[in-house]
Amino acid sequence: MARARSHVQRWDTAQALCSYITGTLSTQAVFRGYGVGNQNASAAAATVTWILRDICSHLGTIVFAWAKGSDFDNNCKQWRLVADMVNDAAIFLELVTGLFPAFFLPLVCLSSLLRAIVGVAGGATRHAVTHHQARANNTADVSAKDGSQETVVNLAGLALGMLIAPIVERSGDLLWVLFAAFTVLHLFCNYRAVRALCFDTLNARRANIVIDRFLAAGAVPDPVEVAALEPLFVCAWLFLDSLVVSTLSSEHPSRLF
């Protein structure tokens, strides 16, 4: 289990760095859309756009948390993967604003809505992972160290972003090449981080794996084996509580060991 946690941290650090770099690339496009560098742009128009963007974000946060909040504990891995995919989609929309400036407002509002989903799903699943990793009932300590690690990654991302920003400013093609490369790397690292997560609790998917293996081999698989078999690329909206036997409650997961 300790080795699995180490793998999670390494891959999670790598994916966070890639995400921060692509976010830096999209920031340039958003600032240009707000009128930075354009003498004809007005502060009032930029303010209204910013407010509308925030409204979409707040509404998205409220509605998404209400609709899917109860599923984050049950399907933490899947939602964590979904959150990072949606985050890349939001960054893509922000970059597209540079190609379609006439549609800047709807694109940036949609991107803000997607980022709200990322904030809810990513924050909730991070808390679940932190609670899982706090094996000595030291959730606050693990959370503080995780925050420090994220700060170091952000600093590294800022340094790389400062180096990359002037270069992509002169080459639009290079911007898309870097975005594609770092996005693929981000998704790969995030998949490896989620795959390395090894929970010792049962949800519907893991319970099905345990039951199937027990019926096939007559033995209960250990958490590491179950983690390797758990499907990740599944639409989180299609998870059904009926997949788990009636003696298990998805709201009160049972431990394998």
C-alpha positions, 0 to 999 in steps of 0.5 A: 500500500505504501508503494502504491501511495508513492506511485500516486504522488509521483504521477500526480505531481507530473500531471499537475505540472503539465496541467499548469503549463497548458493553463499558462498557454490558455491564459494568454488567449483569455487576456487577449480576449479581455482586451489586453494590448488592444487600445480599442478595448474598454475596461467596462466591457472586460468587467461585464465579461468577467462578471458573466464568466463568474456567474456561469462558474457559480451556477455551475458549481451549485448545480453540479454539486447538487446533482452529483455530490453524493457520487464522489465518494463511491466513484472517486477514481472515475470522477478524478479522471473525468475532472482532468479530462474536463479541465483539458476541455476547458483549456482548449475552449480558452485557446479557441477564443483566439481563433474565434474572437467574435465568440469570446463571451460564450466560449469563455463562459462555457469554459468557466462552467467546465472549470466549475465542474473541475473544481467540484469534482477535483476538490471532492475527490482530492479530499477522499484521496487524502482521507484514504492516504491518512492511514494514521488518522492524520488527515490534516497533516497529509492535506498540509503536505499535499498542499505544499507539494502542489505549491512547489509544482505551481512554482515550477509551472510558473517558471516554465510558463515564463520561458514558454510564453514569449516563444508561443507569442511569436508562433501560433503553430507552436502553441497548439503543438505544445498544448497537444503534447502537454495535454496527452502527457497530462492525461497519461500521467493522470491515468497512471496516478488514478490507476495506482490508487488502491482503496480498501473499501468497496463500491459497486464496481469493486464489489462486482470484481470481488464477487466475480473473482470469488465465484471463479476462484473461490478466494477473495482478491486483495485490494491491489488486485481489485484496483488493477481490474477496476474500470476507469473509463466509464461514464460516471453518470451511468453508475447504478447502485443496483450493480452491488448486492443488497447487503452492501450500501454504497453510502457506507462502504465495507472494508476488504481488510 
